Each structure stands twice: as C-alpha cells, then as structure tokens.
Amino acid sequence: MHKKYEHSSIFFDVGSPNQKLKIVVKKKDYSLAVQRNKIKRWIREIFRKNLLSNGYVVVVRPGFLGAGYKNISSDFQAALDN
C-alpha cells in the first residue's frame, strides 16, 4: 500500500508487518531537531489515535509543519481509513 500526499507519503511494509512505525524526516528539509521531533510526535499521535503502528513507513517532505496538525491529521485519517 502506498498513499502519497503533498507533504508526506505513507507506505505499508509488507515484508516486515511486525516492525514498529518508521518515520523518515530529512535533516536537509528540517535542519532543527526541534522541528524533526515535533513532526515525529505528530505522526506517532495520529497513528496512536487510529490504533495503528506496526509495519508503516512515513516519509515526510518539506511543508509538513506549515500545513498544520489538523490538516495533516485529517489527510492521514483519510489515507489510513482506505
């Protein structure tokens, strides 16, 4: 499964469904650790609320923080429901 949105992509790793959630945030895109950690907290919270975590890989692209938590959350919710 692969869902691609403007600021992120969500993959389901079929080869390792029992592995924990993997989040990829490039240091080049977000140079401050505070920003990278905030993004990871947001994503973990969204997955926790949806009772999902194992086997997913989330790749974050520039503009993620600018979209805001509510927009990101609704986008992820829609992607994960499908």
GROMACS elastic network, one bead per residue, 0.5 to 0.9 nm:
[ bonds ]
;  ai    aj funct       b0    kb
    1    10     6  0.79734   500
    1    11     6  0.56683   500
    1    12     6  0.52766   500
    1    13     6  0.79276   500
    1    14     6  0.83576   500
    2     9     6  0.71183   500
    2    10     6  0.56740   500
    2    12     6  0.66687   500
    3     8     6  0.85469   500
    3     9     6  0.56347   500
    3    10     6  0.50752   500
    3    11     6  0.65292   500
    3    79     6  0.65147   500
    3    80     6  0.87149   500
    4     7     6  0.82258   500
    4     8     6  0.62570   500
    4    10     6  0.63477   500
    4    11     6  0.85824   500
    4    79     6  0.88014   500
    5     8     6  0.52730   500
    5     9     6  0.58254   500
    5    10     6  0.83080   500
    5    75     6  0.78688   500
    5    76     6  0.88972   500
    6     9     6  0.81252   500
    6    61     6  0.79346   500
    6    63     6  0.83253   500
    6    64     6  0.83645   500
    7    59     6  0.86676   500
    7    60     6  0.61377   500
    7    62     6  0.63053   500
    7    63     6  0.59057   500
    7    64     6  0.50284   500
    7    65     6  0.88024   500
    7    67     6  0.80725   500
    7    72     6  0.84666   500
    8    58     6  0.68826   500
    8    59     6  0.54808   500
    8    61     6  0.54217   500
    8    62     6  0.84576   500
    8    64     6  0.72217   500
    9    57     6  0.81583   500
    9    58     6  0.57100   500
    9    59     6  0.51590   500
    9    60     6  0.66533   500
    9    61     6  0.82001   500
   10    56     6  0.69848   500
   10    57     6  0.58595   500
   10    59     6  0.65540   500
   10    60     6  0.88878   500
   10    76     6  0.84111   500
   10    79     6  0.81635   500
   10    80     6  0.87496   500
   11    55     6  0.83935   500
   11    56     6  0.56684   500
   11    57     6  0.50157   500
   11    58     6  0.63243   500
   11    59     6  0.82490   500
   12    15     6  0.88526   500
   12    16     6  0.88316   500
   12    17     6  0.76566   500
   12    54     6  0.87709   500
   12    55     6  0.56610   500
   12    57     6  0.61657   500
   12    58     6  0.87915   500
   13    16     6  0.56586   500
   13    17     6  0.60393   500
   13    19     6  0.86693   500
   13    54     6  0.89788   500
   13    55     6  0.52144   500
   13    56     6  0.59012   500
   13    57     6  0.68356   500
   14    17     6  0.55960   500
   14    55     6  0.70730   500
   14    56     6  0.88792   500
   15    18     6  0.89598   500
   15    55     6  0.83736   500
   16    19     6  0.56051   500
   16    20     6  0.89794   500
   16    54     6  0.85412   500
   16    55     6  0.59423   500
   17    20     6  0.81573   500
   17    54     6  0.58812   500
   17    56     6  0.76420   500
   18    54     6  0.54407   500
   18    55     6  0.57485   500
   19    22     6  0.83137   500
   19    53     6  0.85585   500
   19    54     6  0.54208   500
   19    55     6  0.52328   500
   19    56     6  0.81215   500
   20    53     6  0.60808   500
   20    55     6  0.59695   500
   20    56     6  0.73643   500
   20    57     6  0.89058   500
   21    44     6  0.79461   500
   21    47     6  0.86095   500
   21    52     6  0.86051   500
   21    53     6  0.50605   500
   21    54     6  0.53932   500
   21    55     6  0.60046   500
   21    56     6  0.51384   500
   21    57     6  0.60733   500
   21    58     6  0.78946   500
   22    53     6  0.87322   500
   22    54     6  0.86975   500
   22    55     6  0.78526   500
   22    56     6  0.62378   500
   22    58     6  0.62083   500
   22    59     6  0.84743   500
   23    40     6  0.67079   500
   23    43     6  0.79449   500
   23    44     6  0.87414   500
   23    56     6  0.84571   500
   23    57     6  0.58696   500
   23    59     6  0.60851   500
   23    60     6  0.75989   500
   24    40     6  0.86346   500
   24    57     6  0.75927   500
   24    58     6  0.60963   500
   24    60     6  0.60523   500
   24    61     6  0.89818   500
   25    28     6  0.86616   500
   25    29     6  0.75249   500
   25    30     6  0.73841   500
   25    36     6  0.63924   500
   25    39     6  0.80196   500
   25    40     6  0.81404   500
   25    58     6  0.86438   500
   25    59     6  0.64633   500
   25    60     6  0.53017   500
   25    61     6  0.72648   500
   26    29     6  0.53461   500
   26    30     6  0.63714   500
   26    31     6  0.81349   500
   26    36     6  0.82205   500
   26    59     6  0.87341   500
   26    60     6  0.75801   500
   26    61     6  0.77983   500
   26    62     6  0.89072   500
   27    30     6  0.50408   500
   27    31     6  0.50027   500
   27    32     6  0.76445   500
   27    33     6  0.81504   500
   27    36     6  0.77723   500
   28    31     6  0.58378   500
   29    60     6  0.89829   500
   29    61     6  0.71174   500
   29    62     6  0.56961   500
   29    63     6  0.88365   500
   30    33     6  0.75223   500
   30    34     6  0.89335   500
   30    35     6  0.63432   500
   30    36     6  0.62148   500
   30    62     6  0.75569   500
   31    34     6  0.87946   500
   31    35     6  0.77159   500
   31    36     6  0.78748   500
   32    35     6  0.54816   500
   32    36     6  0.66523   500
   32    37     6  0.88386   500
   33    36     6  0.50429   500
   33    37     6  0.60046   500
   33    38     6  0.84549   500
   34    37     6  0.52436   500
   34    38     6  0.61372   500
   34    39     6  0.87079   500
   35    38     6  0.51010   500
   35    39     6  0.62656   500
   35    40     6  0.87102   500
   35    65     6  0.78898   500
   36    39     6  0.52185   500
   36    40     6  0.63401   500
   36    41     6  0.87436   500
   37    40     6  0.50485   500
   37    41     6  0.61390   500
   37    42     6  0.86201   500
   38    41     6  0.50665   500
   38    42     6  0.61843   500
   38    43     6  0.86794   500
   38    65     6  0.84973   500
   39    42     6  0.51534   500
   39    43     6  0.62672   500
   39    44     6  0.86479   500
   39    60     6  0.83749   500
   39    64     6  0.77482   500
   39    65     6  0.70265   500
   40    43     6  0.51894   500
   40    44     6  0.60761   500
   40    45     6  0.84857   500
   41    44     6  0.51959   500
   41    45     6  0.60587   500
   41    46     6  0.86309   500
   42    45     6  0.51727   500
   42    46     6  0.62539   500
   42    47     6  0.87499   500
   42    69     6  0.70089   500
   42    72     6  0.87040   500
   42    73     6  0.82474   500
   43    46     6  0.51368   500
   43    47     6  0.62574   500
   43    48     6  0.85038   500
   43    58     6  0.82455   500
   43    72     6  0.87218   500
   43    73     6  0.81941   500
   43    76     6  0.87638   500
   44    47     6  0.51942   500
   44    48     6  0.59795   500
   44    49     6  0.86100   500
   44    53     6  0.79361   500
   45    49     6  0.61160   500
   45    50     6  0.86023   500
   46    49     6  0.52285   500
   46    50     6  0.63588   500
   46    51     6  0.86740   500
   46    52     6  0.86943   500
   46    72     6  0.88371   500
   46    73     6  0.61569   500
   46    76     6  0.74520   500
   46    77     6  0.77305   500
   47    50     6  0.50652   500
   47    51     6  0.60648   500
   47    52     6  0.50946   500
   47    53     6  0.58550   500
   47    76     6  0.85326   500
   47    77     6  0.86938   500
   47    80     6  0.88789   500
   48    52     6  0.60518   500
   48    53     6  0.69425   500
   49    52     6  0.77581   500
   50    53     6  0.86019   500
   50    77     6  0.74856   500
   50    80     6  0.80445   500
   50    81     6  0.88693   500
   52    55     6  0.88515   500
   52    56     6  0.84100   500
   52    80     6  0.87280   500
   53    56     6  0.64113   500
   60    63     6  0.87711   500
   60    64     6  0.68356   500
   61    64     6  0.63327   500
   62    65     6  0.79860   500
   62    66     6  0.86615   500
   63    66     6  0.51567   500
   63    67     6  0.64457   500
   64    67     6  0.55079   500
   64    68     6  0.73104   500
   64    69     6  0.88358   500
   64    72     6  0.76563   500
   65    68     6  0.56027   500
   65    69     6  0.75094   500
   65    72     6  0.87144   500
   66    69     6  0.88057   500
   67    70     6  0.81813   500
   67    71     6  0.61727   500
   67    72     6  0.66000   500
   68    71     6  0.56590   500
   68    72     6  0.62520   500
   68    73     6  0.85339   500
   69    72     6  0.51395   500
   69    73     6  0.58188   500
   69    74     6  0.85303   500
   70    73     6  0.50713   500
   70    74     6  0.61868   500
   70    75     6  0.86013   500
   71    74     6  0.52594   500
   71    75     6  0.61650   500
   71    76     6  0.85898   500
   72    75     6  0.51129   500
   72    76     6  0.60763   500
   72    77     6  0.84403   500
   73    76     6  0.51882   500
   73    77     6  0.59838   500
   73    78     6  0.85953   500
   74    78     6  0.61596   500
   74    79     6  0.86070   500
   75    78     6  0.52520   500
   75    79     6  0.62714   500
   75    80     6  0.86567   500
   76    79     6  0.50202   500
   76    80     6  0.59701   500
   76    81     6  0.84359   500
   77    80     6  0.51988   500
   77    81     6  0.60334   500
   77    82     6  0.87739   500
   78    81     6  0.52792   500
   78    82     6  0.66035   500
   79    82     6  0.55343   500
